[in-house]
Amino acid sequence: MSRSSSLSKADSQSSRPKAVIFDIGRVIVRLDLHRAFGSNATLVHVGGQSAQPLSPEDIWKMICADARWQEWQEGRLSPAEWHEHLMHRLKLSLSYGEFRDAWNLVLDPEPILGENLFVQLKGRCQLALLSNTDPIHVDALEQGFTFARHFAVRIYSCSVGATKPSPAIYEAALDALGVPPQEALYVDDMREFVEAARDMGMDAIQFRDPRLLESELRLRGVL
């Protein structure tokens, strides 16, 4: 092997991320708004019968823009409090169990990324999940999906009291992994959150589709 080839291989190994951190929604798990807010869904009758019908996308935007959304995402509201608040806001009268089941319908059971990817990555680096999410969805993700078993580190905004793009939630993941920012790679579909990771010194990939992601991971030497 030539000296230049040896140096190239050494540089590749030294720059290989020691940890890869994945967002969940729209990266690993599809968010299907029509399952939760479509014409046959329990949560569709927002505003009562006299209200102008809203699309599933509009309903979700309204919920995410709610004044208490960040409290919910950061664990400062209990599931019971969020249920009560949202029933009042949306003028609905669902029981907590009915609401919980409807709320979880947004999580499409067919994942975007296959678990074989995580199996391959585990042999070459540490893995972590990092997600802005709530306690109801955390329970559904942990109990209804199998991908989480590949991630020893799972950082949920409702558990750490901070949401992306706050540096605090990224720091929680780095601390749990025991790696500095320059040794971590972050994957997210949201440009704002990708840029926030880069601002902290991490390498980051904006997720578009599985094929492109795998290509980027190979370039970085973790596949």
Secondary structure, DSSP 8 states (H G I E B T S, - for coil): --HHHHHHHHHHHHHS-SEEEE--BTTTB-B-HHHHHSTTSTT--TT-TTS----HHHHHHHHHTSTTHHHHHTT-S-HHHHHHHHHHHHT----HHHHHHHHHTTB-SS-SS-HHHHHHHHTTSEEEEEE---HHHHHHHHHH-SGGGG-SEEEEHHHHT--TTSHHHHHHHHHHHT--GGGEEEEES-HHHHHHHHHTT-EEEE---HHHHHHHHHHTT--
